[in-house]
Amino acid sequence: MMFAYGIDRLTTDKVTEILNGNLKATLTEYAISKIEECRNKVEVMANSTKAVYGINTGFGPLCDVKISPEETSLLQKNLLITHAVGVGNPIDKELSKIMMICKVHALSRGFSGIRLEVIERIIYFIENDLLPVVPEQGSVGASGDLAPLSHLFLPLIGEGEFWIANEIVPAMQVLKAHNLEPIELAAKEGLALINGTQFILAHAIIGLRKMEYLLDLADVAGAMSLEGYQGSESPFKELLHSIRPFQGNLVVAERMRMLFKNSNNIKSHENCERVQDPYSMRCIPQVHGASRNAFYHLSELAEIEMNSVTDNPIVLSETEAISGGNFHGQPLAMVLDYAALASSELGNISDRRCYLLLEGKFGLPRLLTASGGLNSGFMIPQYTTAALVTENKSLCFPASADSIPTSLGQEDHVSMGSISGRKFNQILGNIEKILAIELMYAAQAMEFRRPNTFSEILEKNFSIIRSKVAKLEEDRILKDDINAMINLVRNRAFIVK
């Protein structure tokens, strides 16, 4: 199977397959013809007396300065080196690779005016795992992700650095090892490379992959907690949700019914005197479902962006290159902020379920220990979930609500979408830890319901937990147990479907 850059439709799954080497991505003859046709248009404009932004003029506030054909190459080089001003820790290597995959796809659409050899060099980097070092901070999300994209493409001209294994190596040294010469950029190419939203988009793609699993895992954790609490399954009935049919709610309610299928424990208390459960138990479809709706929204918009052209100017003909705003990150920034809030809520409700399991109600011992007093049981890990939930709340301020003018006022409204994307992934990292602790609590609570049995899928997940974390009989250091649970979550060891 083959993916055609610039022609086929890119999706999150396809990006992941290309990233992992499971899907070959290439340039077809048709894509090459579009790239070369657009490049010819740029050559005409570059040698014209008519001023065309970014092709024979300066950039940003210097857009009124005409550049001669002889100075064009130096202008493009200067663009990359002057915009490479990122700071902070390097982003993960796979983010750098995803940025390059998405950039090649956009450039291959045939509206950017970049030469074929430049695109082919980026593809070489992708296929040979030559991954540029990109600092995580410095993008305001318009004109796209200027600083991170500049760092990403400095190695094309022999500047910047690559990751080789876990070492940072000067780009020129790596190019020589691969018998490659630095590329001398031509008209429009620097601008085509560093205008775009690929930093924001890469964070969205990575976050979507993680969020999809955590949404499913949150349902499993909620179901296990409800089983331990001996809550009611009636709030998940199909008819109840059919009369308020939000997509996410319907999916979660259906999943909860699946997770309780053939549960002996559920049947054992069908005729108890309890009337209703707290919201964190009975409102799982409404809360988890709302988070799913945000996931669906981000998925939809991220896929549109993956298949869009986001540099500037956009080349339409030999006489027309439109300087628009396709590089502006706002369409992703706002939905990333929404997804961050939605992810945070998964942790918020999970912490509440942890707390309920500690209260000592309905047959559970206080703090989930049969020998309280001498033993504190599971009292303290809930402090950790509370701290993580509050940290997530502090990360939920929408970066896209802010804008600081740059470029002498020419770029007077920016998206801050890079910050939205980074915060989204920080929150998801905290959700992994919160759900790990809830799953540990839920397994302990389920112990006190034996000899009752649970659905096949919950029994399997219970066994997965017990393979790493034993039942708590007496106080012990829980740090290792918590870390073991976090590793199970991160390694996707749980059965969620």
C-alpha atoms as one frame of an Amber mdcrd trajectory, in Angstrom:
protein
   0.000   0.000   0.000   1.258   3.490  -0.853   0.372   7.024   0.208   0.694
   9.761  -2.404   1.874  13.080  -0.959  -0.236  15.997  -2.145  -2.847  13.707
  -3.708  -4.272  11.248  -1.180  -6.172  12.300   1.944  -4.048  12.362   5.073
  -5.570  11.199   8.372  -4.295  10.772  11.909  -4.028   7.013  11.360  -2.100
   7.457   8.110   0.295   9.911   9.722   0.932   7.321  12.434   1.541   4.596
   9.847   3.973   6.771   7.886   5.644   7.790  11.146   6.177   4.162  12.160
   7.280   3.020   8.710   4.155   0.915   8.135   2.977   2.996   5.173   5.241
   4.084   2.336   4.669   7.699   1.303   5.899   8.941  -2.060   5.535  11.579
  -4.766   3.590  10.468  -7.838   4.242  11.800 -11.330   1.039  13.824 -11.055
   2.144  15.466  -7.798   5.573  16.184  -9.284   3.962  17.849 -12.310   1.904
  20.110 -10.018   4.970  21.017  -7.961   7.022  21.880 -11.049   4.194  23.782
 -12.718   3.795  25.964  -9.623   7.554  26.457  -9.395   7.609  27.771 -12.974
   5.008  30.370 -12.016   7.235  31.552  -9.181  10.230  31.868 -11.510   8.216
  34.145 -13.771   7.123  36.345 -10.867  10.590  36.428  -9.312  11.992  37.966
 -12.498   9.074  40.350 -12.994   9.149  44.058 -12.244   5.833  43.717 -10.422
   6.182  43.454  -6.641   4.896  40.102  -5.354   5.043  39.589  -1.590   7.619
  37.066  -0.427   8.875  36.374  -3.929  10.628  39.608  -4.825   9.930  41.665
  -1.692  10.950  41.604   1.944   8.807  40.050   4.670   6.397  41.267   7.318
   6.834  44.996   7.894   9.488  45.010   5.122   6.978  43.877   2.500   7.381
  47.215   0.681  11.116  46.647   0.058  11.836  45.265  -3.441  14.460  42.506
  -3.678  16.550  42.008  -6.820  16.801  38.535  -8.436  20.485  38.432  -7.435
  19.593  38.841  -3.741  16.768  36.308  -3.691  18.757  33.309  -2.415  20.361
  35.273   0.427  16.927  36.618   1.384  15.547  33.079   1.747  18.544  31.937
   3.801  18.285  35.001   6.028  14.626  34.240   6.558  15.413  30.820   8.053
  18.332  31.885  10.225  16.664  35.014  11.611  13.423  33.227  12.504  15.156
  30.328  14.291  14.786  31.921  17.730  13.001  29.149  19.642  13.861  28.433
  23.266  13.191  25.720  25.827  13.529  21.969  25.713  13.496  20.184  22.338
  10.172  18.683  21.302   9.878  14.904  21.036  11.494  13.424  17.952   8.213
  12.028  16.669   6.728  15.536  16.726   9.559  16.718  14.458   8.871  13.832
  12.094   5.122  14.472  12.042   5.802  18.135  11.262   7.876  17.120   8.240
   5.280  14.591   7.031   2.514  17.196   7.210   4.688  19.851   5.583   5.620
  17.638   2.638   1.948  16.836   2.071   1.033  20.545   2.054   3.928  21.589
  -0.196   3.096  18.797  -2.643  -0.367  20.198  -3.317   1.195  22.534  -5.873
   0.347  25.974  -4.485   3.579  26.811  -2.651   6.077  27.289  -5.465   8.871
  25.264  -3.894  11.313  23.259  -6.022  11.016  19.490  -6.249  14.556  18.953
  -4.938  13.705  20.701  -1.650  10.668  18.485  -1.075  12.688  15.398  -2.008
  15.351  16.357   0.562  12.708  16.610   3.306  11.370  13.189   2.285  14.937
  11.859   2.548  15.103  13.195   6.098  11.801  11.476   6.935  12.748   8.123
   5.412  16.188   8.085   7.051  15.047   9.299  10.476  17.122  12.467  10.201
  15.040  14.403  12.692  15.846  18.071  13.304  16.086  19.458  16.835  13.214
  21.895  17.435  12.789  23.968  20.633   9.303  23.829  22.151   8.777  27.554
  22.791   8.707  30.634  20.590   5.734  30.297  18.235   2.773  32.674  18.477
   0.814  30.660  15.912   0.740  33.275  13.120   2.320  33.704  10.562   2.070
  30.077  11.354   4.741  28.413  13.486   7.626  30.530  12.269  10.264  29.744
  14.915   9.782  25.958  15.180   9.502  25.545  11.399  12.695  27.565  10.940
  14.535  25.219  13.318  12.956  22.229  11.543  14.346  23.290   8.174  17.695
  24.844   9.099  19.384  21.494   8.300  18.329  21.881   4.662  20.859  24.702
   4.376  23.477  23.018   6.585  22.555  24.873   9.754  20.835  23.695  12.926
  21.029  20.241  14.454  19.762  16.679  14.095  18.967  13.964  16.586  21.224
  10.968  15.979  20.031   8.295  18.408  19.771  10.405  21.568  22.620  12.721
  20.704  22.338  16.226  19.227  24.676  16.515  16.243  25.403  19.573  14.036
  23.451  19.333  10.791  26.494  19.872   8.552  28.226  16.876  10.101  25.203
  14.664   9.437  24.798  15.893   5.847  28.430  15.018   5.114  27.930  11.538
   6.566  25.053  11.070   4.090  26.995  12.621   1.170  24.511  15.475   0.966
  25.267  19.101   0.125  23.332  21.962   1.755  20.572  23.315  -0.451  20.732
  26.891  -1.697  17.181  28.149  -1.385  15.556  29.988  -4.271  12.763  32.564
  -4.461   9.741  31.918  -2.213  11.196  28.728  -0.699  12.154  30.031   2.730
   8.714  31.530   3.153   7.013  28.328   1.973   9.006  26.331   4.529   8.438
  28.435   7.633   4.874  29.656   7.041   2.408  27.017   8.181   0.753  25.430
  11.199   2.640  22.142  11.310   3.882  22.602  14.901   0.331  23.168  16.141
  -0.954  20.367  13.910   1.649  17.849  15.100   0.629  18.488  18.715  -3.013
  18.007  17.736  -2.217  14.686  16.031  -0.174  13.350  18.950  -2.853  14.528
  21.396  -5.679  12.958  19.412  -3.956   9.578  19.432  -3.510   9.766  23.192
  -6.938  11.242  23.929  -8.755   8.538  21.974  -7.270   5.826  24.188  -7.760
   7.785  27.405 -11.439   8.365  26.593 -11.915   4.611  26.322  -9.818   3.976
  29.411 -11.813   6.530  31.413 -14.949   4.490  30.652 -13.213   1.332  31.891
 -12.002   3.064  35.048 -15.470   4.494  35.671 -17.073   1.071  35.192 -14.623
  -0.599  37.572 -15.173   2.116  40.165 -18.931   1.770  39.848 -18.633  -1.995
  40.292 -16.521  -1.495  43.398 -19.023   1.054  44.702 -21.908  -1.252  43.750
 -23.628   1.525  41.866 -26.593   1.180  39.550 -26.435   0.382  35.832 -29.850
   1.951  35.142 -28.424   5.430  34.255 -26.855   3.841  31.167 -30.044   2.452
  29.607 -30.392   3.043  25.888 -33.850   4.628  26.075 -32.662   7.248  28.555
 -29.956   8.448  26.168 -32.046   8.160  23.022 -34.125  11.115  24.201 -30.983
  13.297  24.559 -28.916  11.893  21.734 -25.564  13.654  21.847 -23.133  11.467
  19.932 -20.575  11.208  22.719 -23.224  10.398  25.345 -24.686   7.627  23.207
 -21.272   6.075  22.651 -20.338   6.140  26.337 -23.696   4.767  27.487 -23.350
   1.910  25.018 -19.819   1.247  26.205 -20.921   1.173  29.840 -23.588  -1.394
  29.013 -20.901  -3.476  27.312 -18.604  -3.142  30.332 -21.329  -4.405  32.690
 -22.480  -7.273  30.468 -23.105 -10.471  32.475 -21.861  -8.865  35.685 -22.782
 -11.035  38.655 -21.883  -8.145  40.958 -24.430  -5.817  39.308 -27.187  -8.426
  39.675 -26.303  -9.069  43.326 -27.675  -5.697  44.490 -30.470  -5.083  41.970
 -33.093  -4.882  44.729 -31.162  -2.778  47.232 -32.770   0.261  48.873 -30.440
   2.848  47.313 -32.270   5.240  44.986 -29.444   6.939  43.092 -25.674   7.332
  42.912 -23.576  10.527  43.035 -23.087  12.363  39.757 -19.537  11.105  39.188
 -21.029   7.606  38.857 -24.394   8.085  37.182 -23.412  10.996  34.919 -20.473
   9.211  33.284 -22.160   9.258  29.820 -22.906  12.978  30.060 -19.429  13.977
  31.279 -17.262  11.493  29.379 -19.592  11.972  26.397 -19.063  15.725  26.362
 -15.315  15.108  26.287 -15.814  12.734  23.371 -17.733  15.409  21.486 -14.712
  17.695  21.854 -12.513  14.881  20.571 -14.740  14.477  17.509 -14.555  18.226
  16.836 -10.771  18.336  17.073 -10.491  15.206  14.889 -12.606  16.826  12.193
 -10.681  20.103  12.131  -7.253  18.475  12.399  -7.999  16.331   9.358  -9.024
  19.412   7.385  -5.744  21.077   8.391  -3.694  17.994   7.472  -4.983  18.320
   3.916  -4.733  22.101   3.627  -2.143  24.513   2.252  -1.099  26.804   5.088
   1.879  28.801   3.832   1.861  32.263   2.265   1.588  33.660  -0.336  -0.466
  31.089  -2.240   0.585  30.848  -5.887  -2.374  30.752  -8.285  -0.884  31.789
 -11.622   2.138  33.432 -13.233   0.669  36.812 -12.336  -1.171  36.127  -9.081
   0.127  35.094  -5.676  -2.361  35.905  -2.921  -1.012  37.069   0.412  -3.782
  35.817   2.665  -3.969  34.253   6.091  -4.017  30.487   5.620  -1.113  30.295
   8.066  -3.205  31.634  10.961  -3.518  29.012  13.689  -6.848  30.126  15.138
  -8.977  27.290  13.633  -6.861  24.757  15.531  -5.980  26.912  18.535  -9.559
  27.341  19.710 -10.513  23.683  19.338  -7.268  22.606  21.038  -8.194  24.773
  24.009 -11.634  23.143  23.993 -10.057  19.665  23.852  -7.746  20.594  26.727
 -10.749  21.508  28.871 -12.534  18.317  27.806  -9.512  16.212  28.733  -9.172
  17.965  32.069 -12.756  17.013  32.924 -11.901  13.326  32.550  -9.483  13.808
  35.423 -11.871  15.940  37.451 -14.611  13.306  37.532 -12.074  10.495  38.006
 -10.758  12.131  41.169 -14.336  12.376  42.503 -14.825   8.657  41.976 -11.580
   7.964  43.824 -12.885   9.999  46.750 -16.207   8.109  46.806 -14.399   4.800
  47.069 -12.569   6.020  50.198 -15.664   7.050  52.158 -16.404   3.618  53.570
 -19.982   3.333  52.322 -22.115   0.436  51.095 -19.894  -2.340  52.320 -16.514
  -0.826  51.466 -14.103  -0.191  54.357 -12.929   3.347  54.905  -9.819   4.203
  52.893 -10.166   0.805  51.205  -8.343  -0.990  53.996  -9.800  -3.608  56.296
  -7.417  -2.612  59.077  -7.794   1.165  59.300  -6.260   3.142  62.123  -2.915
   1.449  62.159  -3.022   1.561  58.361  -3.852   4.608  56.209  -4.719   2.431
  53.244  -5.362   4.437  50.088  -5.931   7.797  51.780  -2.977   9.631  50.306
  -2.932   8.795  46.561  -6.136  10.843  46.286  -4.057  13.835  47.364  -2.042
  13.224  44.204  -5.114  13.071  41.989  -6.401  16.266  43.615  -3.094  18.005
  42.908  -3.035  16.825  39.294  -6.650  17.895  38.757  -5.855  21.380  40.045
  -2.726  21.566  37.896  -4.881  20.710  34.899  -7.364  23.408  35.821  -4.533
  25.944  35.813  -3.594  24.758  32.300  -7.144  25.221  31.005  -6.898  28.975
  30.472  -7.394  29.261  26.704  -4.186  30.431  25.056  -6.260  31.427  22.021
  -8.055  34.047  24.145  -4.827  36.045  24.153  -3.031  37.881  21.370   0.090
  40.052  21.399   0.926  42.055  18.248   4.243  41.250  16.535   6.195  42.316
  13.454   5.771  46.070  14.065   1.996  45.621  14.084   1.799  43.902  10.689
   0.970  40.654  12.488  -1.377  42.322  14.932  -3.534  39.309  15.844  -1.985
  35.922  16.521  -3.466  32.609  17.676  -1.022  31.367  20.344  -2.055  27.920
  19.079   1.361  26.401  19.769   0.739  27.000  23.469  -2.752  25.499  23.127
  -1.224  22.356  21.625   1.487  22.034  24.248  -0.945  22.540  27.141  -3.351
  19.995  25.645  -0.638  17.347  25.745   0.500  18.341  29.246  -3.053  17.822
  30.486  -3.288  14.434  28.774  -0.056  13.414  30.515  -1.671  14.227  33.855
  -4.832  12.321  32.903  -2.729   9.189  32.399  -1.606   9.466  36.041  -5.063
  10.232  37.438  -6.706   7.300  35.638  -3.852   5.029  36.752  -4.645   5.837
  40.381  -8.394   5.407  39.881  -7.850   1.995  38.320  -5.708   1.006  41.309
  -8.464   2.166  43.683 -11.176   0.427  41.681  -9.320  -2.905  41.718  -8.961
  -2.667  45.499 -12.680  -1.881  45.873 -13.592  -4.834  43.655 -11.654  -7.125
  45.997 -14.232  -6.395  48.690 -17.067  -7.563  46.389 -15.708 -11.083  45.968
 -16.868 -13.776  45.434 -19.036 -11.730  43.043 -17.748 -11.679  39.477 -17.707
  -8.958  36.855 -17.931  -8.746  33.070 -15.291 -10.572  31.091 -13.554  -7.357
  30.027 -13.433  -5.944  33.570 -12.135  -9.250  34.933  -9.337  -9.174  32.344
  -8.411  -5.620  33.288  -8.536  -6.552  36.975  -6.028  -9.325  36.232  -3.804
  -6.901  34.312  -3.690  -4.660  37.368  -2.994  -7.560  39.722  -0.117  -8.698
  37.502   1.719  -5.547  38.575   0.052  -4.329  41.772  -0.999  -6.672  44.589
  -4.022  -6.146  46.822  -3.171  -3.765  49.660  -3.384  -5.676  52.946  -1.117
  -3.510  55.080   0.521  -0.129  54.469   3.440  -0.150  52.059   5.232   2.359
  49.881   2.731   3.027  47.088   5.058   4.974  44.821   6.158   1.834  42.982
   2.548   0.676  42.623   1.487   4.039  41.197   4.388   4.066  38.738   3.559
   0.516  37.669  -0.033   1.595  37.019   1.116   4.651  35.039   3.326   2.412
  32.898   0.361   0.116  32.200  -1.629   3.135  31.035   1.166   4.564  28.894
   1.898   1.188  27.314  -1.803   0.726  26.531  -1.882  -2.559  28.392  -5.565
  -2.295  29.254  -8.350  -3.813  27.186 -10.712  -0.962  26.384 -12.960  -2.417
  23.644
